[in-house]
Amino acid sequence: MDKIDFKIKRREFFGKFFFVAVSVLFPGALKGKKDEKGHFVRNTLREVSWGMGIEIDKCIGCGRCADACKKENDVPPYPFFFRTWVERYIILEGGEVIVDSPNGGVNGFKPRAEERKIIKSFFVPKLCNHCDKPPCVQVCPVGATFKTNDGVILVDSKYCIGCRYCIQACPYGARFLHPETRTAEKCTFCYHRIVKGLVPVCVEVCPTQARIFGDTKGRASPLVRFMRMNKIRVLKPYLNTEPKVFYADLDMEVK
Amino acid sequence: MDKLIEHLWPILKQITGYIYPNEIELHWGILIVIYPYITGLVAGAFILASLVKVFNVKEVQPTYRLSLLTALAFLIVAPMPLLAHLGRPERSLEIFLTPNRSSAMAMFGFVYAWYLMAVLLLEIWFEYRRDLIIWAKEGKGLKKWIQRFIALFSTDTSEKSVEFDKKAVKAITVIGIPSAFLLHGYVGFIFGSVKANPWWSSVLMPIVFLFSAIVSGIALVLLIYMVVTLVRGEELDIVCLDKLASFLFYVMIVDFSLEALDFLHRLYESEESIKILAQLISGKLFTSLVVIQLLIGMILPLIALASVKLFKLPVELRKHIYFVSTLLIQVGIFATRWNVVIGGQLFSKSFRGLTAYKMTLGGAEGLLVSLGFLILPLLILYVLVKILPPWQVKVKISSN
């Protein structure tokens, strides 16, 4: 028994020795794989495609997510720039719909005095849908906005020329121009967090777990379970952008 | 940072209904209105020039060179508003160096360079080569050297070489027509291919852009021709004017029909966006769309030009009608561009509300800079006309 153990260890030892030797002699040989856009790709055991699930009935409109997002990602603290925001829908008797999002919901929502009877009211958190077929990536003239191999849409702010075609092309109003850098900005799914195994900050702070983050392809991810357990809808499906933010119990009035 | 976003606060009060919070800032302003307006003039002026060379419309010969120079003057200015509008203009060369092949906008550099280098400059060079040599021989001082340089120091004025020039001009014009269509149709495609925006997303967009371009180009050359000829104290060629006006009239009919088709199609299909678009047209866009673009810029000049065709009006009156009509058409086409570019951003993609556009006076994207971009091509044209007189060589020699 001992001998066999030792043999395996020796094999491992030689393997590691070889690895170190090669890396010392030919450092270039250990460079990571690159995808078609020349971005380094981390070798993962399975393909990952990040997405988010949002359970409308759990959202209480506290706006903690929008607030935390601004702080985490240095989003300018003005009511014109949001990576994520919360909308309030009030549907009155007779079918009239009132939608608002004061300061993106960052400060929560004040109750509205309505004279007419309210039939239903709910909150809808919004963010970049990290589309599988992103129109913003298609139109960027210099390729500054791109899709990572784990399915996240990012902007290279050192490359963006600030033409704002992507802002026009986004059907969801998820992009803005940063007033200081003069480049396009958007939700990154907190890429700096998810590469460390954390969840996006909006998911982290949500007191009711209305937001679920995970892999849309994995078999055992919480997101896949959420998608299996709920009847889900995406925003503007007719545009064929294939969004990866999935809503459970979304009302038809939400656009 | 407070200063950078000062201009956004007052807009908050002008919003009606609900718009996505990131939509409060309207991104493509007056500079992006000017860009399609100017490229339209380029394409239109060139199409007019090609009438002479390809379709042998002899009557409009007096405006041939003028329209080429007009196209060049405006083409030189065309990329300037785009550059001024970029958030990071110092990175603009990336569009040429690392273009994203799936982007309609990335093609701009190539379409522009092709049109400038392979079409306009070449055609002007072949057209003027012989005259430049002759003028350089008779002129003196700096101008002589400029003209020699523009002729690329060519000295051959033999019949054979002039014959070759003529052939070359014709060949370039034949390539030039589809190129001019490409230049402006492409600008239409930039807007027409944005599926997120129902006001823009239309297969007719490049074609509507094209015909309105031809309308604006012919009208502008006609206007410049009238003004320049009057300033020079020469007699207006009424046969040329009548012919130009006649072409203008027919192109306007096509343009009007296309726009009407687009409108009817939207109305009849009555998609999800129809409510907010109706609100837009009857509200914030009413003056610029219905009053300026449609009534003042289209219907009024159409009636005026039609009356010239229907009734035998005296020459003087015809000249006045042409002058006023072409002026109105310019205003109308500018409003057309405005309504496409600004109009397309005034409504929310949530289809639930409207925002406002506040133009600033100063700043890179302000009114003053914009006026500069509209005046600059005329100054360039003035210089071009001084170096490359578009009128008959005889006149030039006798005045020397």
Chai-1 contact restraints between the chains, C-beta under 6 A:
chainA,res_idxA,chainB,res_idxB,connection_type,confidence,min_distance_angstrom,max_distance_angstrom,comment,restraint_id
A,Y78,B,I5,contact,1.0,0.0,6.0,A-B,restraint_1
A,F80,B,L8,contact,1.0,0.0,6.0,A-B,restraint_2
A,F80,B,I24,contact,1.0,0.0,6.0,A-B,restraint_3
A,F80,B,E25,contact,1.0,0.0,6.0,A-B,restraint_4
A,F82,B,P21,contact,1.0,0.0,6.0,A-B,restraint_5
A,F82,B,N22,contact,1.0,0.0,6.0,A-B,restraint_6
A,W85,B,P21,contact,1.0,0.0,6.0,A-B,restraint_7
A,V99,B,Y18,contact,1.0,0.0,6.0,A-B,restraint_8
A,V99,B,R352,contact,1.0,0.0,6.0,A-B,restraint_9
A,S101,B,P21,contact,1.0,0.0,6.0,A-B,restraint_10
A,G104,B,P21,contact,1.0,0.0,6.0,A-B,restraint_11
A,Q138,B,S102,contact,1.0,0.0,6.0,A-B,restraint_12
A,V139,B,S103,contact,1.0,0.0,6.0,A-B,restraint_13
A,C140,B,N100,contact,1.0,0.0,6.0,A-B,restraint_14
A,C140,B,S103,contact,1.0,0.0,6.0,A-B,restraint_15
A,P141,B,I95,contact,1.0,0.0,6.0,A-B,restraint_16
A,P141,B,N100,contact,1.0,0.0,6.0,A-B,restraint_17
A,P141,B,S103,contact,1.0,0.0,6.0,A-B,restraint_18
A,P141,B,M105,contact,1.0,0.0,6.0,A-B,restraint_19
A,P141,B,A106,contact,1.0,0.0,6.0,A-B,restraint_20
A,V142,B,E94,contact,1.0,0.0,6.0,A-B,restraint_21
A,V142,B,T98,contact,1.0,0.0,6.0,A-B,restraint_22
A,G143,B,N100,contact,1.0,0.0,6.0,A-B,restraint_23
A,I161,B,L86,contact,1.0,0.0,6.0,A-B,restraint_24
A,I161,B,R88,contact,1.0,0.0,6.0,A-B,restraint_25
A,I161,B,R91,contact,1.0,0.0,6.0,A-B,restraint_26
A,I161,B,S92,contact,1.0,0.0,6.0,A-B,restraint_27
A,G162,B,L86,contact,1.0,0.0,6.0,A-B,restraint_28
A,G162,B,G87,contact,1.0,0.0,6.0,A-B,restraint_29
A,G162,B,R88,contact,1.0,0.0,6.0,A-B,restraint_30
A,C163,B,L86,contact,1.0,0.0,6.0,A-B,restraint_31
A,R164,B,H27,contact,1.0,0.0,6.0,A-B,restraint_32
A,Y165,B,M105,contact,1.0,0.0,6.0,A-B,restraint_33
A,I167,B,H27,contact,1.0,0.0,6.0,A-B,restraint_34
A,Q168,B,V194,contact,1.0,0.0,6.0,A-B,restraint_35
A,A169,B,V194,contact,1.0,0.0,6.0,A-B,restraint_36
A,A169,B,A196,contact,1.0,0.0,6.0,A-B,restraint_37
A,P171,B,A196,contact,1.0,0.0,6.0,A-B,restraint_38
A,P171,B,K349,contact,1.0,0.0,6.0,A-B,restraint_39
A,G173,B,Y20,contact,1.0,0.0,6.0,A-B,restraint_40
A,G173,B,N22,contact,1.0,0.0,6.0,A-B,restraint_41
A,G173,B,E23,contact,1.0,0.0,6.0,A-B,restraint_42
A,G173,B,K349,contact,1.0,0.0,6.0,A-B,restraint_43
A,F176,B,N22,contact,1.0,0.0,6.0,A-B,restraint_44
A,P179,B,L4,contact,1.0,0.0,6.0,A-B,restraint_45
A,P179,B,I5,contact,1.0,0.0,6.0,A-B,restraint_46
A,E180,B,M1,contact,1.0,0.0,6.0,A-B,restraint_47
A,R182,B,G87,contact,1.0,0.0,6.0,A-B,restraint_48
A,R182,B,R88,contact,1.0,0.0,6.0,A-B,restraint_49
A,T183,B,G87,contact,1.0,0.0,6.0,A-B,restraint_50
A,L239,B,K195,contact,1.0,0.0,6.0,A-B,restraint_51
A,K255,B,S350,contact,1.0,0.0,6.0,A-B,restraint_52
A,K255,B,F351,contact,1.0,0.0,6.0,A-B,restraint_53
